[in-house]
Amino acid sequence: MNSVLIVDDSVTVREMIADQLRQIGFEVAVAADGVDAIAQLQTSLPDLVITDIIMPRMNGYELCRWIKSDPRTHSIPVMMCSIKSEEFDRYWGIKQGADAYVTKPCPPNEMMNAIQVLLNQRH
């Protein structure tokens, strides 16, 4: 079973994505920001991290840089999911190490397709 860590300061967004993933058999963990995500990553490694960018304490760019710089987590794919939709935002997300970048609101089928591509590349 694939596992995903969803990092977003919006409870609504976290639960919406988590519900979609659980319905198709994913194991899901959630975190409210990058600090919470790092605490979870130090005890359990998911197959994929989906993160918002704009969050308190530690934003998604900082979280992505941390994931990609740590030898234990650097191979975990990171998908950024943000309302920041300018081309520069996408470019900057990829420069921080993100493996994919989708904008909110993201149609569920588009997100699921991106998730499958990232997981298939990992295995």
Secondary structure, DSSP 8 states (H G I E B T S, - for coil): --EEEEE-S-HHHHHHHHHHHHHTT-EEEEESSHHHHHHHHTT---SEEEE-SS-SSS-HHHHHHHHHHSTTTTTS-EEEEES--SHHHHHHHHHTT-SEEEESS--HHHHHHHHHHHHHHH-
